[in-house]
């Protein structure tokens, strides 16, 4: 099931807000790494993002939720996948298309 690109993102649950907050920090972390060349900061950010996503996925049913909430959560899942893929690419780590 693909995320609708026009779906509004709802952040009603604490786990949704935590994930959105973590996603919003990606640009700042990339900027800092570009300036300082301390790549371990990006690796640490990606680890925190993966842990935050895991908590979100555990506490917020995605596919079983009603349509508007499901669409919002699918967008959060898609954004997380994109950020993880981009961050790992910047570290020189290849990622599989599907798991």
N, CA, C and O atoms as CSV, one atom per row, in Angstrom:
chain,resi,resn,atom,element,x,y,z
A,1,UNK,N,N,0.844,-1.171,0.000
A,1,UNK,CA,C,0.000,0.000,0.000
A,1,UNK,C,C,0.891,1.237,0.000
A,1,UNK,O,O,1.705,1.401,0.908
A,2,UNK,N,N,0.759,2.089,-0.972
A,2,UNK,CA,C,1.596,3.273,-1.104
A,2,UNK,C,C,0.976,4.455,-0.371
A,2,UNK,O,O,-0.244,4.542,-0.226
A,3,UNK,N,N,1.821,5.351,0.083
A,3,UNK,CA,C,1.357,6.562,0.745
A,3,UNK,C,C,0.832,7.544,-0.297
A,3,UNK,O,O,1.423,7.712,-1.364
A,4,UNK,N,N,-0.272,8.181,0.024
A,4,UNK,CA,C,-0.796,9.218,-0.856
A,4,UNK,C,C,0.031,10.479,-0.648
A,4,UNK,O,O,0.208,10.927,0.484
A,5,UNK,N,N,0.525,11.040,-1.710
A,5,UNK,CA,C,1.380,12.214,-1.586
A,5,UNK,C,C,0.619,13.451,-1.130
A,5,UNK,O,O,1.231,14.398,-0.635
A,6,UNK,N,N,-0.714,13.463,-1.286
A,6,UNK,CA,C,-1.495,14.622,-0.887
A,6,UNK,C,C,-2.137,14.454,0.487
A,6,UNK,O,O,-2.936,15.299,0.891
A,7,UNK,N,N,-1.811,13.391,1.211
A,7,UNK,CA,C,-2.401,13.131,2.518
A,7,UNK,C,C,-1.874,14.141,3.543
A,7,UNK,O,O,-0.678,14.428,3.597
A,8,UNK,N,N,-2.785,14.663,4.342
A,8,UNK,CA,C,-2.391,15.553,5.431
A,8,UNK,C,C,-1.788,14.716,6.552
A,8,UNK,O,O,-2.248,13.606,6.819
A,9,UNK,N,N,-0.778,15.237,7.193
A,9,UNK,CA,C,-0.134,14.515,8.286
A,9,UNK,C,C,-0.766,14.957,9.597
A,9,UNK,O,O,-0.809,16.143,9.922
A,10,UNK,N,N,-1.254,13.976,10.336
A,10,UNK,CA,C,-1.850,14.207,11.642
A,10,UNK,C,C,-0.884,13.709,12.704
A,10,UNK,O,O,-0.341,12.610,12.589
A,11,UNK,N,N,-0.671,14.509,13.732
A,11,UNK,CA,C,0.274,14.138,14.788
A,11,UNK,C,C,-0.441,14.099,16.126
A,11,UNK,O,O,-0.053,14.795,17.064
A,12,UNK,N,N,-1.484,13.288,16.215
A,12,UNK,CA,C,-2.301,13.221,17.418
A,12,UNK,C,C,-1.646,12.405,18.529
A,12,UNK,O,O,-1.823,12.712,19.708
A,13,UNK,N,N,-0.906,11.391,18.171
A,13,UNK,CA,C,-0.281,10.495,19.153
A,13,UNK,C,C,1.141,10.950,19.475
A,13,UNK,O,O,1.838,11.468,18.603
A,14,UNK,N,N,1.578,10.758,20.730
A,14,UNK,CA,C,2.955,11.141,21.086
A,14,UNK,C,C,4.013,10.491,20.207
A,14,UNK,O,O,5.014,11.129,19.880
A,15,UNK,N,N,3.815,9.240,19.819
A,15,UNK,CA,C,4.803,8.556,18.972
A,15,UNK,C,C,4.857,9.173,17.577
A,15,UNK,O,O,5.920,9.200,16.957
A,16,UNK,N,N,3.726,9.669,17.078
A,16,UNK,CA,C,3.709,10.357,15.780
A,16,UNK,C,C,4.483,11.673,15.871
A,16,UNK,O,O,5.266,12.009,14.982
A,17,UNK,N,N,4.251,12.408,16.956
A,17,UNK,CA,C,4.960,13.685,17.142
A,17,UNK,C,C,6.459,13.461,17.297
A,17,UNK,O,O,7.262,14.206,16.735
A,18,UNK,N,N,6.839,12.435,18.057
A,18,UNK,CA,C,8.257,12.142,18.251
A,18,UNK,C,C,8.935,11.809,16.925
A,18,UNK,O,O,10.055,12.249,16.667
A,19,UNK,N,N,8.255,11.037,16.091
A,19,UNK,CA,C,8.820,10.678,14.791
A,19,UNK,C,C,8.942,11.902,13.895
A,19,UNK,O,O,9.968,12.091,13.241
A,20,UNK,N,N,7.906,12.734,13.858
A,20,UNK,CA,C,7.956,13.948,13.036
A,20,UNK,C,C,9.073,14.877,13.501
A,20,UNK,O,O,9.775,15.467,12.680
A,21,UNK,N,N,9.236,15.006,14.800
A,21,UNK,CA,C,10.301,15.852,15.349
A,21,UNK,C,C,11.670,15.325,14.939
A,21,UNK,O,O,12.547,16.096,14.549
A,22,UNK,N,N,11.851,14.008,15.028
A,22,UNK,CA,C,13.134,13.407,14.639
A,22,UNK,C,C,13.383,13.598,13.144
A,22,UNK,O,O,14.505,13.910,12.744
A,23,UNK,N,N,12.366,13.416,12.320
A,23,UNK,CA,C,12.507,13.615,10.877
A,23,UNK,C,C,12.897,15.051,10.552
A,23,UNK,O,O,13.701,15.296,9.652
A,24,UNK,N,N,12.328,15.988,11.282
A,24,UNK,CA,C,12.602,17.409,11.019
A,24,UNK,C,C,14.067,17.776,11.285
A,24,UNK,O,O,14.549,18.785,10.771
A,25,UNK,N,N,14.772,16.979,12.072
A,25,UNK,CA,C,16.162,17.280,12.393
A,25,UNK,C,C,17.173,16.835,11.351
A,25,UNK,O,O,18.364,17.110,11.498
A,26,UNK,N,N,16.729,16.155,10.302
A,26,UNK,CA,C,17.664,15.606,9.316
A,26,UNK,C,C,18.512,16.695,8.648
A,26,UNK,O,O,19.731,16.554,8.554
A,27,UNK,N,N,17.897,17.748,8.198
A,27,UNK,CA,C,18.631,18.816,7.513
A,27,UNK,C,C,19.693,19.440,8.392
A,27,UNK,O,O,20.802,19.716,7.934
A,28,UNK,N,N,19.358,19.665,9.658
A,28,UNK,CA,C,20.315,20.252,10.593
A,28,UNK,C,C,21.514,19.327,10.778
A,28,UNK,O,O,22.658,19.783,10.776
A,29,UNK,N,N,21.256,18.030,10.937
A,29,UNK,CA,C,22.342,17.067,11.151
A,29,UNK,C,C,23.232,16.998,9.914
A,29,UNK,O,O,24.457,16.983,10.035
A,30,UNK,N,N,22.635,16.956,8.739
A,30,UNK,CA,C,23.427,16.905,7.504
A,30,UNK,C,C,24.283,18.162,7.376
A,30,UNK,O,O,25.447,18.087,6.982
A,31,UNK,N,N,23.711,19.308,7.708
A,31,UNK,CA,C,24.479,20.553,7.658
A,31,UNK,C,C,25.656,20.545,8.609
A,31,UNK,O,O,26.750,20.980,8.252
A,32,UNK,N,N,25.440,20.055,9.817
A,32,UNK,CA,C,26.523,19.976,10.794
A,32,UNK,C,C,27.616,19.014,10.333
A,32,UNK,O,O,28.805,19.302,10.477
A,33,UNK,N,N,27.216,17.890,9.786
A,33,UNK,CA,C,28.194,16.903,9.315
A,33,UNK,C,C,28.983,17.473,8.136
A,33,UNK,O,O,30.187,17.244,8.022
A,34,UNK,N,N,28.310,18.210,7.268
A,34,UNK,CA,C,29.000,18.823,6.127
A,34,UNK,C,C,30.039,19.833,6.602
A,34,UNK,O,O,31.107,19.954,6.001
A,35,UNK,N,N,29.733,20.554,7.672
A,35,UNK,CA,C,30.672,21.556,8.198
A,35,UNK,C,C,31.817,20.922,8.975
A,35,UNK,O,O,32.971,21.316,8.811
A,36,UNK,N,N,31.506,19.938,9.823
A,36,UNK,CA,C,32.486,19.383,10.748
A,36,UNK,C,C,33.159,18.102,10.267
A,36,UNK,O,O,34.205,17.713,10.787
A,37,UNK,N,N,32.553,17.440,9.266
A,37,UNK,CA,C,33.033,16.147,8.769
A,37,UNK,C,C,33.107,15.098,9.875
A,37,UNK,O,O,33.992,14.242,9.873
A,38,UNK,N,N,32.179,15.171,10.810
A,38,UNK,CA,C,32.079,14.182,11.881
A,38,UNK,C,C,30.895,13.274,11.552
A,38,UNK,O,O,29.778,13.466,12.034
A,39,UNK,N,N,31.180,12.284,10.718
A,39,UNK,CA,C,30.137,11.432,10.164
A,39,UNK,C,C,29.429,10.584,11.207
A,39,UNK,O,O,28.314,10.117,10.973
A,40,UNK,N,N,30.059,10.382,12.348
A,40,UNK,CA,C,29.411,9.598,13.397
A,40,UNK,C,C,28.146,10.278,13.911
A,40,UNK,O,O,27.257,9.612,14.443
A,41,UNK,N,N,28.057,11.602,13.757
A,41,UNK,CA,C,26.830,12.299,14.156
A,41,UNK,C,C,25.656,11.888,13.262
A,41,UNK,O,O,24.531,11.740,13.741
A,42,UNK,N,N,25.915,11.708,11.983
A,42,UNK,CA,C,24.868,11.250,11.070
A,42,UNK,C,C,24.482,9.811,11.399
A,42,UNK,O,O,23.300,9.470,11.395
A,43,UNK,N,N,25.461,8.976,11.679
A,43,UNK,CA,C,25.163,7.588,12.047
A,43,UNK,C,C,24.324,7.551,13.327
A,43,UNK,O,O,23.375,6.773,13.423
A,44,UNK,N,N,24.666,8.382,14.301
A,44,UNK,CA,C,23.892,8.441,15.540
A,44,UNK,C,C,22.474,8.925,15.296
A,44,UNK,O,O,21.527,8.401,15.883
A,45,UNK,N,N,22.320,9.923,14.434
A,45,UNK,CA,C,20.988,10.416,14.095
A,45,UNK,C,C,20.158,9.318,13.440
A,45,UNK,O,O,18.995,9.129,13.796
A,46,UNK,N,N,20.734,8.598,12.494
A,46,UNK,CA,C,20.007,7.528,11.803
A,46,UNK,C,C,19.608,6.420,12.775
A,46,UNK,O,O,18.531,5.839,12.646
A,47,UNK,N,N,20.457,6.130,13.731
A,47,UNK,CA,C,20.123,5.135,14.748
A,47,UNK,C,C,18.939,5.615,15.589
A,47,UNK,O,O,18.008,4.851,15.844
A,48,UNK,N,N,18.974,6.890,16.023
A,48,UNK,CA,C,17.860,7.446,16.804
A,48,UNK,C,C,16.576,7.450,15.995
A,48,UNK,O,O,15.505,7.149,16.521
A,49,UNK,N,N,16.682,7.793,14.702
A,49,UNK,CA,C,15.506,7.803,13.841
A,49,UNK,C,C,14.920,6.393,13.730
A,49,UNK,O,O,13.704,6.224,13.815
A,50,UNK,N,N,15.758,5.400,13.544
A,50,UNK,CA,C,15.273,4.021,13.439
A,50,UNK,C,C,14.608,3.583,14.746
A,50,UNK,O,O,13.580,2.907,14.718
A,51,UNK,N,N,15.176,3.957,15.870
A,51,UNK,CA,C,14.580,3.606,17.165
A,51,UNK,C,C,13.250,4.330,17.365
A,51,UNK,O,O,12.298,3.743,17.882
A,52,UNK,N,N,13.177,5.589,16.964
A,52,UNK,CA,C,11.941,6.361,17.084
A,52,UNK,C,C,10.875,5.779,16.173
A,52,UNK,O,O,9.708,5.695,16.557
A,53,UNK,N,N,11.267,5.374,14.964
A,53,UNK,CA,C,10.309,4.751,14.057
A,53,UNK,C,C,9.798,3.427,14.632
A,53,UNK,O,O,8.609,3.124,14.529
A,54,UNK,N,N,10.679,2.652,15.228
A,54,UNK,CA,C,10.279,1.382,15.816
A,54,UNK,C,C,9.228,1.599,16.910
A,54,UNK,O,O,8.246,0.860,16.981
A,55,UNK,N,N,9.431,2.604,17.756
A,55,UNK,CA,C,8.454,2.916,18.807
A,55,UNK,C,C,7.138,3.382,18.188
A,55,UNK,O,O,6.064,2.995,18.647
A,56,UNK,N,N,7.220,4.210,17.152
A,56,UNK,CA,C,6.017,4.672,16.445
A,56,UNK,C,C,5.251,3.476,15.895
A,56,UNK,O,O,4.038,3.379,16.078
A,57,UNK,N,N,5.943,2.573,15.227
A,57,UNK,CA,C,5.303,1.430,14.585
A,57,UNK,C,C,4.668,0.500,15.621
A,57,UNK,O,O,3.636,-0.121,15.363
A,58,UNK,N,N,5.289,0.414,16.778
A,58,UNK,CA,C,4.759,-0.431,17.848
A,58,UNK,C,C,3.491,0.166,18.469
A,58,UNK,O,O,2.563,-0.567,18.811
A,59,UNK,N,N,3.454,1.486,18.614
A,59,UNK,CA,C,2.342,2.146,19.311
A,59,UNK,C,C,1.237,2.664,18.401
A,59,UNK,O,O,0.136,2.950,18.872
A,60,UNK,N,N,1.506,2.788,17.126
A,60,UNK,CA,C,0.531,3.379,16.202
A,60,UNK,C,C,0.265,2.423,15.042
A,60,UNK,O,O,1.052,2.367,14.097
A,61,UNK,N,N,-0.827,1.676,15.101
A,61,UNK,CA,C,-1.147,0.786,13.979
A,61,UNK,C,C,-1.254,1.591,12.684
A,61,UNK,O,O,-1.880,2.651,12.651
A,62,UNK,N,N,-0.654,1.091,11.648
A,62,UNK,CA,C,-0.654,1.817,10.382
A,62,UNK,C,C,-1.765,1.292,9.478
A,62,UNK,O,O,-2.691,2.035,9.154
A,63,UNK,N,N,-1.694,0.065,9.076
A,63,UNK,CA,C,-2.651,-0.464,8.100
A,63,UNK,C,C,-4.033,-0.731,8.689
A,63,UNK,O,O,-5.020,-0.756,7.954
A,64,UNK,N,N,-4.117,-0.929,9.992
A,64,UNK,CA,C,-5.417,-1.180,10.627
A,64,UNK,C,C,-6.152,0.105,10.988
A,64,UNK,O,O,-7.319,0.050,11.375
A,65,UNK,N,N,-5.504,1.251,10.871
A,65,UNK,CA,C,-6.133,2.529,11.224
A,65,UNK,C,C,-7.148,2.938,10.159
A,65,UNK,O,O,-7.078,2.482,9.017
A,66,UNK,N,N,-8.082,3.796,10.537
A,66,UNK,CA,C,-9.059,4.326,9.579
A,66,UNK,C,C,-8.345,5.190,8.540
A,66,UNK,O,O,-7.228,5.660,8.757
A,67,UNK,N,N,-9.017,5.385,7.412
A,67,UNK,CA,C,-8.403,5.998,6.222
A,67,UNK,C,C,-7.594,7.273,6.477
A,67,UNK,O,O,-6.423,7.296,6.097
A,68,UNK,N,N,-8.121,8.321,7.081
A,68,UNK,CA,C,-7.288,9.526,7.186
A,68,UNK,C,C,-6.049,9.318,8.053
A,68,UNK,O,O,-4.969,9.813,7.733
A,69,UNK,N,N,-6.212,8.587,9.144
A,69,UNK,CA,C,-5.080,8.318,10.032
A,69,UNK,C,C,-4.091,7.379,9.344
A,69,UNK,O,O,-2.880,7.588,9.422
A,70,UNK,N,N,-4.598,6.351,8.675
A,70,UNK,CA,C,-3.737,5.417,7.946
A,70,UNK,C,C,-2.903,6.154,6.900
A,70,UNK,O,O,-1.700,5.921,6.785
A,71,UNK,N,N,-3.542,7.041,6.139
A,71,UNK,CA,C,-2.811,7.786,5.109
A,71,UNK,C,C,-1.722,8.653,5.725
A,71,UNK,O,O,-0.618,8.741,5.188
A,72,UNK,N,N,-2.026,9.288,6.840
A,72,UNK,CA,C,-1.039,10.110,7.533
A,72,UNK,C,C,0.144,9.265,8.004
A,72,UNK,O,O,1.302,9.648,7.840
A,73,UNK,N,N,-0.163,8.130,8.582
A,73,UNK,CA,C,0.903,7.261,9.085
A,73,UNK,C,C,1.717,6.644,7.959
A,73,UNK,O,O,2.916,6.414,8.115
A,74,UNK,N,N,1.080,6.376,6.830
A,74,UNK,CA,C,1.832,5.890,5.670
A,74,UNK,C,C,2.800,6.955,5.162
A,74,UNK,O,O,3.909,6.632,4.737
A,75,UNK,N,N,2.391,8.211,5.204
A,75,UNK,CA,C,3.289,9.296,4.805
A,75,UNK,C,C,4.484,9.345,5.756
A,75,UNK,O,O,5.622,9.495,5.311
A,76,UNK,N,N,4.234,9.220,7.066
A,76,UNK,CA,C,5.344,9.206,8.024
A,76,UNK,C,C,6.284,8.025,7.766
A,76,UNK,O,O,7.502,8.167,7.871
A,77,UNK,N,N,5.725,6.871,7.432
A,77,UNK,CA,C,6.559,5.703,7.102
A,77,UNK,C,C,7.400,5.968,5.862
A,77,UNK,O,O,8.590,5.653,5.830
A,78,UNK,N,N,6.779,6.549,4.843
A,78,UNK,CA,C,7.486,6.847,3.596
A,78,UNK,C,C,8.592,7.878,3.830
A,78,UNK,O,O,9.702,7.719,3.323
A,79,UNK,N,N,8.298,8.919,4.586
A,79,UNK,CA,C,9.318,9.927,4.881
A,79,UNK,C,C,10.485,9.321,5.653
A,79,UNK,O,O,11.644,9.650,5.400
A,80,UNK,N,N,10.177,8.445,6.584
A,80,UNK,CA,C,11.236,7.795,7.356
A,80,UNK,C,C,12.115,6.953,6.443
A,80,UNK,O,O,13.340,6.994,6.551
A,81,UNK,N,N,11.502,6.194,5.550
A,81,UNK,CA,C,12.280,5.375,4.611
A,81,UNK,C,C,13.172,6.247,3.738
A,81,UNK,O,O,14.327,5.905,3.487
A,82,UNK,N,N,12.640,7.365,3.280
A,82,UNK,CA,C,13.431,8.255,2.422
A,82,UNK,C,C,14.619,8.852,3.167
A,82,UNK,O,O,15.728,8.911,2.637
A,83,UNK,N,N,14.382,9.294,4.395
A,83,UNK,CA,C,15.457,9.895,5.188
A,83,UNK,C,C,16.511,8.843,5.520
A,83,UNK,O,O,17.707,9.109,5.404
A,84,UNK,N,N,16.081,7.655,5.930
A,84,UNK,CA,C,17.058,6.596,6.219
A,84,UNK,C,C,17.868,6.250,4.975
A,84,UNK,O,O,19.088,6.100,5.046
A,85,UNK,N,N,17.193,6.124,3.840
A,85,UNK,CA,C,17.891,5.794,2.589
A,85,UNK,C,C,18.905,6.886,2.230
A,85,UNK,O,O,20.043,6.584,1.870
A,86,UNK,N,N,18.492,8.145,2.329
A,86,UNK,CA,C,19.386,9.259,1.988
A,86,UNK,C,C,20.552,9.348,2.964
A,86,UNK,O,O,21.695,9.558,2.560
A,87,UNK,N,N,20.258,9.189,4.242
A,87,UNK,CA,C,21.319,9.248,5.243
A,87,UNK,C,C,22.340,8.137,5.071
A,87,UNK,O,O,23.544,8.373,5.170
A,88,UNK,N,N,21.861,6.929,4.815
A,88,UNK,CA,C,22.785,5.817,4.591
A,88,UNK,C,C,23.580,6.018,3.307
A,88,UNK,O,O,24.756,5.660,3.239
A,89,UNK,N,N,22.939,6.592,2.284
A,89,UNK,CA,C,23.656,6.894,1.038
A,89,UNK,C,C,24.800,7.869,1.324
A,89,UNK,O,O,25.908,7.698,0.815
A,90,UNK,N,N,24.531,8.879,2.129
A,90,UNK,CA,C,25.576,9.860,2.456
A,90,UNK,C,C,26.736,9.214,3.206
A,90,UNK,O,O,27.872,9.683,3.131
A,91,UNK,N,N,26.444,8.140,3.926
A,91,UNK,CA,C,27.504,7.411,4.630
A,91,UNK,C,C,28.172,6.359,3.737
A,91,UNK,O,O,29.118,5.694,4.162
A,92,UNK,N,N,27.682,6.209,2.506
A,92,UNK,CA,C,28.262,5.246,1.584
A,92,UNK,C,C,27.738,3.834,1.779
A,92,UNK,O,O,28.381,2.866,1.372
A,93,UNK,N,N,26.570,3.714,2.402
A,93,UNK,CA,C,25.998,2.397,2.678
A,93,UNK,C,C,24.817,2.170,1.725
A,93,UNK,O,O,23.875,2.962,1.689
A,94,UNK,N,N,24.883,1.090,0.965
A,94,UNK,CA,C,23.788,0.742,0.055
A,94,UNK,C,C,22.634,0.154,0.838
A,94,UNK,O,O,22.832,-0.531,1.842
A,95,UNK,N,N,21.425,0.426,0.369
A,95,UNK,CA,C,20.230,-0.087,1.031
A,95,UNK,C,C,19.421,-0.940,0.062
A,95,UNK,O,O,19.412,-0.674,-1.140
A,96,UNK,N,N,18.741,-1.963,0.574
A,96,UNK,CA,C,17.877,-2.759,-0.288
A,96,UNK,C,C,16.611,-1.972,-0.631
A,96,UNK,O,O,16.190,-1.103,0.133
A,97,UNK,N,N,16.020,-2.271,-1.757
A,97,UNK,CA,C,14.764,-1.621,-2.147
A,97,UNK,C,C,13.627,-2.084,-1.265
A,97,UNK,O,O,12.755,-1.295,-0.901
A,98,UNK,N,N,13.633,-3.379,-0.914
A,98,UNK,CA,C,12.554,-3.949,-0.086
A,98,UNK,C,C,13.153,-4.891,0.933
A,98,UNK,O,O,14.231,-5.455,0.743
A,99,UNK,N,N,12.424,-5.042,2.013
A,99,UNK,CA,C,12.835,-6.012,3.043
A,99,UNK,C,C,11.684,-6.933,3.308
A,99,UNK,O,O,11.793,-7.835,4.139
